[in-house]
Amino acid sequence: MATLISWFMIKLIVPLTLFAIGLIYGAGVAGNTIFRAEMIAFFSQRNAVQYIYLLDLQRRWEMPLNGAVANDSGMVWSADGDALLVTSFRDANSELYLVYPGSRRGAKNLTHNPSSDFAADWSPDGTQITFETTRDRNNEIYVMDADGSNPRNLTQDTALDRFPQWSPDGTMIAFSTFRGGDRSIYVIASAGTEAQFLVGVRSQDHEFVWSADSLHIAFVTSPNGNADIFAVNLITGDIINLTDDPATDVQPAWSPNGAEIAFVTSRYGLPEVAMMNADGTNIRRLTLHGGSAPVWSLDGAYIIYETTENGNRDLYRMRRDGTQHERLTQYAGADYHAVWRP
């Protein structure tokens, strides 16, 4: 009799449990409610193939991204956090796709073009997307509506124009270019007026980042043979060397409130994550066992970084003052390029 009752309970409870899970998942499909927790997306090379994973930082739930495929790259969250914009080769060439976490919706191809489309960024209001493309026989900066319609060429220049980044206020797009034969950073109004020269760079042409007020851009260049972090004022054109050190200083990440810049430096031996005030003062070390690729949380309270201190490339989280270091990923294979969900 006990065995019969146990069998009956299993037959009853399992369907009810699955039904409850279905309701929860359905709620996620309708309103994405199960994905409203604090979350990051990141790349992982488990099984030797790059794949996109999601990590709920509160519950520590980790899952592969539904709708993504192997070797997708270039993740950017939409402003509402309901979709990830990725670069994908699933159609045998580089296209831009939307993938919807927590939804049964399939991935959506936005570009549908035989040329390569990549290096995309959302407008702050989520209505438009800028991207780099080769569809005009050289690299140009395009803008299209968020559904993939109305693509238009912003730059229209014979030089290579690359790595567009939308300003936080939505009025400008900064990009790297080889106009005049030298690497430079230009800005152009997002409505498409004539591009304006901002500053020349001599090294990492993709390492530049907007300040929160859209009035400054921090960038990496090597005028004296070693990489330093500089900042340019878009109003005055003034340029200052923020790091000015014989060590290598790269990967600037401006804080959400604009007061500080996290960066990676070799001045402590291993590459480490450090912090400075936005004017370059008060430099302090945040990591002790190696660190790179700092990424701020949206509220500025935490920084996620990459480290190999345990023999594997993993993601860690720390407080903005360098305390409370916490390992987030613990699997074989590299985990990297974290992106906080809005």
Residue pairs with C-beta under 8 A, 6 or more apart in sequence:
24 34
25 34
25 102
27 33
27 34
28 34
28 35
28 102
28 103
29 102
29 103
29 104
29 105
32 81
32 82
32 101
32 102
32 103
34 102
35 54
35 81
35 101
35 102
35 341
37 56
37 57
37 58
37 59
38 56
38 57
38 58
38 297
38 341
39 54
39 55
39 56
39 57
39 340
39 341
40 54
40 55
40 57
40 304
40 315
40 328
40 338
40 339
40 340
40 341
41 52
41 53
41 54
41 55
41 65
41 75
41 77
41 84
41 101
41 338
41 339
41 341
42 52
42 53
42 55
42 315
42 329
42 335
42 336
42 337
42 338
42 339
43 50
43 51
43 52
43 53
43 73
43 75
43 334
43 335
43 336
43 337
44 50
44 51
44 52
44 53
44 329
44 331
44 333
44 334
44 335
44 336
45 51
45 333
45 334
45 335
46 331
46 332
46 333
47 333
48 333
49 70
49 71
50 70
50 71
50 72
50 73
51 64
51 65
51 68
51 70
51 72
52 64
52 65
52 68
52 72
52 75
52 84
52 86
52 99
53 62
53 63
53 64
53 65
53 335
54 62
54 63
54 64
54 65
54 101
55 61
55 62
55 315
55 328
55 329
56 62
57 317
57 328
62 329
65 84
65 99
65 101
66 99
66 100
66 101
66 102
66 103
67 99
67 100
67 105
67 106
67 107
68 84
68 86
68 88
68 99
68 107
69 88
69 90
69 107
71 88
71 89
72 86
72 87
72 88
72 90
72 97
72 99
73 86
73 87
73 88
73 118
74 85
74 86
74 87
74 118
74 119
74 120
75 84
75 85
75 86
75 337
75 339
76 84
76 85
76 86
76 120
76 121
76 122
76 339
77 83
77 84
77 85
77 122
77 339
77 340
77 341
77 342
78 84
78 85
78 98
78 122
78 126
78 146
78 342
79 122
79 123
79 124
79 125
79 126
79 342
80 126
80 342
81 341
81 342
82 100
82 101
82 103
83 98
83 99
83 100
83 101
84 98
84 99
84 100
84 101
85 96
85 97
85 98
85 110
85 120
85 122
85 129
86 96
86 97
86 98
86 99
87 94
87 95
87 96
87 97
87 117
87 118
87 119
87 120
88 94
88 95
88 96
88 97
88 107
89 95
90 97
90 107
91 109
93 114
93 115
93 116
94 116
94 117
94 118
95 109
95 110
95 111
95 112
95 113
95 117
96 109
96 110
96 111
96 117
96 118
96 120
96 129
96 131
96 148
97 107
97 108
97 109
97 110
98 107
98 108
98 110
99 107
100 107
108 148
109 148
110 129
110 144
110 147
110 148
111 117
111 131
111 133
111 144
111 148
111 151
112 148
113 133
113 135
115 133
115 134
115 135
116 133
116 134
117 131
117 132
117 133
117 135
117 142
118 131
118 132
118 133
119 131
119 132
119 162
119 163
119 164
120 129
120 130
120 131
120 132
120 164
121 129
121 130
121 131
121 164
121 165
121 166
122 128
122 129
122 146
122 166
123 129
123 130
123 146
123 166
123 170
123 190
124 166
124 167
124 168
124 169
124 170
125 170
126 146
127 145
127 146
128 143
128 144
128 145
128 146
128 190
129 143
129 144
129 145
129 146
130 141
130 142
130 143
130 154
130 164
130 166
130 173
130 190
131 141
131 142
131 143
131 144
131 164
132 139
132 140
132 141
132 142
132 161
132 162
132 163
132 164
133 139
133 140
133 142
134 140
135 142
136 153
136 156
138 158
138 159
138 160
139 160
139 161
139 162
140 153
140 154
140 155
140 156
140 157
140 161
141 153
141 154
141 155
141 161
141 162
141 164
141 173
141 175
141 188
142 151
142 152
142 153
142 154
143 151
143 152
143 154
143 173
143 190
143 192
144 150
144 151
144 152
152 192
154 173
154 188
154 192
154 195
155 161
155 175
155 177
155 188
155 195
157 177
157 179
157 195
159 177
159 178
159 179
159 180
160 177
160 178
161 175
161 176
161 177
161 179
161 186
162 175
162 176
162 177
162 205
162 206
163 175
163 176
163 205
163 206
163 208
164 173
164 174
164 175
165 173
165 174
165 175
165 208
165 209
165 210
166 172
166 173
166 190
167 173
167 174
167 187
167 190
167 210
167 214
168 210
168 211
168 212
168 213
168 214
169 213
169 214
170 190
171 189
171 190
171 214
172 187
172 188
172 189
172 190
172 214
173 187
173 188
173 189
173 190
174 185
174 186
174 187
174 198
174 208
174 210
174 217
175 185
175 186
175 187
175 188
175 195
176 183
176 184
176 185
176 186
176 201
176 205
176 206
176 208
177 183
177 184
177 185
177 186
177 195
178 184
179 186
179 197
182 200
182 202
183 200
183 201
183 202
183 203
183 205
184 197
184 198
184 199
184 200
184 201
185 198
185 199
185 200
185 201
185 205
185 208
185 217
185 219
185 232
186 195
186 196
186 197
186 198
187 195
187 196
187 198
187 234
188 194
188 195
188 196
198 217
198 232
198 234
198 237
199 217
199 219
199 230
199 232
199 239
200 221
201 208
201 219
201 220
201 221
202 221
202 222
202 223
203 220
203 221
203 222
203 227
204 220
204 221
204 227
204 250
207 219
207 220
207 250
207 251
207 252
208 217
208 218
208 219
208 220
208 252
209 217
209 218
209 219
209 252
209 253
209 254
210 216
210 217
210 254
211 217
211 218
211 231
211 254
211 258
211 278
212 254
212 255
212 256
212 257
212 258
213 258
214 234
215 233
215 234
215 235
216 231
216 232
216 233
216 234
216 278
217 231
217 232
217 234
218 229
218 230
218 231
218 242
218 252
218 254
218 261
219 229
219 230
219 231
219 232
219 252
220 227
220 228
220 229
220 230
220 249
220 250
220 251
220 252
221 227
221 228
221 230
222 228
226 245
226 246
226 247
226 248
227 248
227 249
227 250
228 241
228 242
228 243
228 244
228 245
228 249
229 241
229 242
229 243
229 249
229 250
229 252
229 261
229 263
230 239
230 240
230 241
230 242
231 239
231 240
231 242
231 278
231 280
232 238
232 239
233 239
240 279
240 280
241 280
242 261
242 276
242 279
242 280
243 249
243 263
243 265
243 276
243 280
243 283
244 280
245 265
245 267
247 265
247 266
247 267
248 265
248 266
248 271
249 263
249 264
249 265
249 266
249 267
250 263
250 264
250 265
251 263
251 264
251 292
251 293
251 294
252 261
252 262
252 263
253 261
253 262
253 263
253 294
253 295
253 296
253 303
254 260
254 261
254 278
254 296
255 261
255 262
255 278
255 296
255 300
255 320
256 296
256 297
256 298
256 299
256 300
257 300
258 278
259 277
259 278
260 275
260 276
260 277
260 278
260 320
261 275
261 276
261 277
261 278
262 273
262 274
262 275
262 286
262 294
262 296
262 303
263 273
263 274
263 275
263 276
263 294
264 271
264 272
264 273
264 274
264 291
264 292
264 293
264 294
265 271
265 272
265 274
266 272
267 274
268 274
268 285
270 289
270 290
271 290
271 291
271 292
272 285
272 286
272 287
272 288
272 290
272 291
273 285
273 286
273 287
273 291
273 292
273 294
273 303
273 305
274 283
274 284
274 285
274 286
275 282
275 283
275 284
275 286
275 320
275 322
276 282
276 283
276 284
284 322
285 322
286 303
286 318
286 321
286 322
287 305
287 307
287 318
287 322
287 325
289 307
289 309
290 307
290 308
290 309
291 305
291 306
291 307
291 316
292 305
292 306
292 307
293 305
293 306
293 336
293 337
293 338
294 303
294 304
294 305
295 303
295 304
295 305
295 338
295 339
295 340
296 302
296 303
296 320
296 340
297 303
297 304
297 340
298 340
298 342
300 320
301 319
301 320
302 317
302 318
302 319
302 320
303 317
303 318
303 319
303 320
304 315
304 316
304 317
304 328
304 338
304 340
305 315
305 316
305 317
305 318
306 313
306 314
306 315
306 316
306 335
306 336
306 338
307 313
307 314
307 316
308 314
310 327
312 331
312 332
312 333
312 334
313 334
313 335
313 336
314 327
314 328
314 329
314 330
314 335
315 327
315 328
315 329
315 335
315 336
315 338
316 325
316 326
316 327
316 328
317 325
317 326
317 328
318 324
318 325
318 326
328 335
329 335
